[in-house]
Amino acid sequence: MVRVSRRALAVWVALFAVYAATVGMRAFDHSAYAGDEPRFLLTARSLAHDGDVNVFDDYRSNAYRSFYKERLSGQGTVDRTAQTQYEPGGLGFPVLLTPAYLVGGATAVELFLAALAALAVALAYLLALRVVPDPWALGASLAVGVSPPLLAYSTTVYPELAAGALLAGAMLLGLCAAERATRVRVYGCFALLALVPWMSVRLVPAALAIAFYVVGRMRRQRHGLMALMGLEIGAFSAALFIAVNEGFYGGLTPYSALPAAAHATGADSAGGYLGRAPRLAGLFLDRDVGLLRWAPVLLLGFVGVWLLWRGRQERLAAAVPGYSEMAACAGLCTAAIGLQLLVAAFVAPVIDGPWFAGRQLIAVLPLAIPLCAWGLRHLPRLGSALGALTVAASVWLYVDVRLGSGGLAAGQPDAPWGPLVKAFPRFDGSAYPAGLAIAIGVLILLFAWRDARQWRRLAAPGLAAAAKR
């Protein structure tokens, strides 16, 4: 246990050093921030200097000029009579940033976020050890940890990786509670989950996957009262969350502060949501924002999901000691990632914007580490090659942004593919990417059907022999 803790600490230290090296990296042109980043910083500045999240006066006085030189406009509804304006990014994340902003402004905020990002990966490393031993768990943690998406978002002023640390910590406590329930583990798990909506409402489904798992395990272990008290923590936080949003933003979520003509999801009909189905493939394969395009090592995560599927088909939990705990961790990671994938594909207004690729999935990206570690153990040579390609992409990206003319939000290089990057399609609503997405979905279904059929054929003689006995 001491060795594991030391290795996890070493992972945190190594990744914090890598992430800290990205502080101040260019987002676009001469600015280190883009998209909603300056708005989060402005709200944190308002909390630090004025003690509130009303940024009406901050916009009027151009208070953001200390960290953002471009013209910045607010997104929230402005009440000029009451002189109030609240940004729809929410209250929780700016509150988290305020102490760091008080200490050292925007630079201290970036360093603080780098520490949280490293913590998320270190916790995911501990999760990976529940699936496979070292060196595969360590190798996958480092390969994914230094991948371009995590490298880019490690100091980006967005709440996703802060929420990622909460999800990874809650999952680790929940799995420990499933083995031996204690108040610290159960209540700690639900306390961390209760903070997730304060970071981002869109991450609630991933948190619910963990909560349902823990409640189910507690009930099977006859710890129903403990599970109920854990749910009370979540219910209290949810009630407080709604009350705060009603007071500041005029609705159940911070998105209620958006102007009346705006829509939080960007769609207003069932057809509008269903038309986003190709995004399921685009989030991984798109030329600009696809995660596999930037981090090929994540392909090992799909191998891990397949191994989980095969293990369930072959009922390995009944035959292999310790497999059930291993499959529980991998299965919970898959469920959380799968739910967040659905949110990213169908609920998020867009999958691209003034940010680096993969923002909609970055919070659950650390949870892919256990699955990637399983895939790495199964395919070590291919996994090593994919890891090396991913590291090369990160080095290329860092050098281009730090020393060249590229940026994290605009002008990214063609890493790691060079001219071959044009082989990746752009999921822009045209017929070819939509057809490609459908073809990929059909191939996955055919592969699963063939795999299940093959297993049943191989298992039939053994089942027949067992029935005769």
Secondary structure as UniProt FT lines:
FT   HELIX           2..20
FT   TURN            21..24
FT   TURN            29..30
FT   TURN            35..36
FT   HELIX           37..50
FT   HELIX           56..60
FT   TURN            61..62
FT   HELIX           63..66
FT   STRAND          78..79
FT   TURN            80..83
FT   STRAND          84..85
FT   TURN            88..89
FT   HELIX           92..128
FT   TURN            129..131
FT   TURN            134..135
FT   HELIX           136..145
FT   HELIX           148..153
FT   HELIX           160..179
FT   HELIX           183..199
FT   HELIX           201..203
FT   HELIX           204..220
FT   TURN            221..222
FT   HELIX           224..248
FT   HELIX           254..257
FT   TURN            260..261
FT   HELIX           270..274
FT   TURN            275..278
FT   HELIX           279..285
FT   TURN            287..289
FT   HELIX           291..294
FT   HELIX           296..298
FT   HELIX           299..313
FT   TURN            314..315
FT   HELIX           316..318
FT   TURN            321..322
FT   HELIX           323..342
FT   HELIX           343..347
FT   TURN            357..358
FT   HELIX           359..367
FT   HELIX           368..378
FT   HELIX           380..403
FT   TURN            415..417
FT   HELIX           418..423
FT   HELIX           431..468
//
